[in-house]
Amino acid sequence: MSSIKLFESKKIRSVWNDEEQKWYFSVADVVEALTDSPNATDYIKKMRKRDDELSKGWGQIVTPLELETSGGKQKINCASVEGLFRIIQSIPSPKAEPFKRWLAKVGYEQLEEIENPELASKRIREIYRAKGYSDEWIEKRIRGIAVRDELTDEWKKRGVKEQIEFAILTSEISKATFGLTPSEYKAVKNLPGKGENLRDHMNDLELIFTMLGEASTTEITKKADAKGFVENKTAAKKGGKIAGDAREALEKVTGKRVVSKENYLQLTEKKKRKLK
């Protein structure tokens, strides 16, 4: 999920990191906003030469993430609120202090969302509506996020390592539910690059069976009191199979596949053609 945030009249591209539950911002956009530099890339290079400590820790502060550019989605160096505070220390700009207050406000909103999930849901709804999704689809997507969060919370408590092992277990659920890994599923939908969230391109039934697979896995994990990666992998396969069996039963009755080749990009293009 990505969006544009405004500092004064400057656009700051941002992207939400699901795993870390925080916003990341384009470093180049921030530098441009603070310095009015015509070439943010050159400014960043010179800044790193001036500040050895910043340069040494650059790999920990900055993360390449996919953002919209004039040439489509590309990997752009991004940083979290904490990372940006460190970068700003190396920018001698009169705009630094107002920007710090702006960042503090963004950080405060994140804390608000953690303490009050309804605020987070409201903001997510606004982003999806702005992209043209229907309210009915948005409600399913929001519910799916809640189901996913409950499952990943269980994984964390049971010693599953985030990112790599989370991705493997998610793949096992997807294979058992749809007969496809997430990467294979993306290929079916012809989704470009890693920046596209597969679930943002699912139709109602795809979202429902995704939820069923993950909710079933959560319940099985709790019942079995699964510990560690191996036991949780077994639970993931079982949970996904429950959803997979239900999917196959529906397909047998309707004669229609649940997995659709259509994606959100194609659907929005169709809407544009109809409006012309």
Protein Blocks (a to p, Z undefined) as FASTA:
>chain_A
ZZdddehjbccdddddfklopacddfklmmmmmnopablklmmmmmmmmmmmlmmmmmmm
pccdddddfkopaddddddfklmmmmmmmmccfklmmmmmmmmmmmmmmmmmmmmmmlmm
mmmmmmmmmnopafklmmmmmmmmmmmmmmmmmmmmnopaehjlmmmmmmmmmmmmnopa
fklmmmmnopghjklcfklmccfklmmmmmmmmmmmmmmmmmnopgcjklmmmmmmmmmm
mmmmmmmmmmmmnopafbdfbdfklmmmmmmmmmZZ
